[in-house]
Amino acid sequence: MNQRNHLGEFEEIVLLTVGILYDDAYGLAITDEIEQRTNRKVTISSVHKTLMRLEQKGYLHSQMGGASEERGGRKKRLFTITNSGKETLREARQMRNALWQAIPSVVWDIV
């Protein structure tokens, strides 16, 4: 992975969560999904800032969805992963897998 494609841990989690939610990825749903899957508390503002940063980097695209009654007629900003975002996630996964595989088995045997 080159430096241009570097993802921070939270950026990677947000990007993966957008993929998990697929066609229903908006701020609050992403926040709730992250909290449920990682068992850690995150703020909606940190998620929104990260979504905007990922969109600026070209890893996400957003568009306004339809208004809903449960949101008082307000529209949702829906996010999707771009091809560049998908490639960056693939590269991050390959790098992590290579690092895991490089750990000698003796490390796991030490208590």
C-alpha positions in Angstrom: 0.0 0.0 0.0 1.5 3.3 -0.9 1.3 6.3 1.5 -1.5 8.0 -0.6 -3.8 5.0 0.2 -3.0 4.9 3.9 -6.0 4.4 6.2 -6.1 5.1 9.9 -7.8 2.4 12.0 -11.0 4.4 12.4 -11.1 5.3 8.7 -10.8 1.6 7.9 -13.6 0.7 10.3 -15.9 3.4 8.9 -15.1 2.4 5.3 -15.8 -1.3 6.1 -19.0 -0.4 7.8 -20.2 1.6 4.8 -19.7 -1.7 2.8 -21.6 -3.7 5.4 -24.6 -1.4 5.3 -24.4 -1.2 1.5 -27.4 0.8 0.4 -28.4 2.1 3.8 -25.1 3.7 4.9 -25.8 7.0 6.5 -24.3 8.7 9.6 -26.5 7.3 12.4 -26.7 3.8 10.9 -22.9 3.7 10.5 -22.4 4.9 14.1 -24.8 2.3 15.5 -23.3 -0.5 13.4 -19.8 0.4 14.5 -20.8 0.4 18.1 -22.6 -3.0 17.8 -19.8 -4.7 15.9 -16.8 -3.3 17.8 -18.4 -2.9 21.2 -16.9 0.6 21.5 -18.6 3.9 21.9 -18.2 6.3 19.0 -19.7 9.7 18.5 -21.8 10.7 15.5 -19.6 13.7 15.0 -16.4 11.6 14.7 -18.2 9.4 12.2 -19.3 12.4 10.1 -15.8 13.9 10.1 -14.4 10.6 9.0 -17.0 10.2 6.3 -16.2 13.7 4.9 -12.5 12.9 5.0 -13.0 9.6 3.2 -15.1 11.3 0.6 -12.4 14.0 0.1 -9.9 11.3 -0.4 -12.1 9.8 -3.1 -12.9 6.5 -1.2 -16.6 7.3 -0.7 -19.3 9.0 -2.7 -22.4 10.5 -1.2 -25.8 11.5 -2.3 -29.0 12.6 -0.7 -31.6 9.9 -0.2 -35.3 10.4 0.1 -37.0 12.1 3.0 -38.5 9.8 5.6 -41.3 10.2 8.2 -39.2 8.8 11.0 -36.7 11.6 10.4 -39.3 14.3 10.4 -39.2 14.7 6.6 -35.4 15.2 6.6 -33.3 13.5 3.9 -30.4 11.1 4.7 -26.9 11.5 3.1 -26.2 8.0 1.8 -22.6 6.8 1.3 -21.2 4.2 -1.1 -17.7 3.0 -1.5 -15.9 4.0 -4.7 -13.6 1.8 -6.8 -10.7 3.6 -5.2 -12.1 2.9 -1.8 -12.5 -0.8 -2.6 -8.9 -1.0 -3.8 -7.6 0.8 -0.7 -9.5 -1.7 1.5 -8.1 -4.6 -0.5 -4.6 -3.3 -0.1 -5.1 -2.7 3.7 -6.3 -6.3 4.0 -3.4 -7.7 2.1 -0.9 -5.7 4.2 -2.5 -6.9 7.5 -2.6 -10.5 6.3 1.1 -10.4 5.3 2.0 -9.0 8.7 0.0 -11.7 10.5 1.6 -14.4 8.4 5.1 -13.1 9.1 4.8 -13.6 12.8 6.8 -16.7 13.7 4.7 -19.4 15.3 7.0 -19.4 18.3 5.5 -16.0 19.3 2.2 -17.7 19.9 3.7 -20.5 22.0 5.2 -18.0 24.5 3.1 -17.5 27.6 
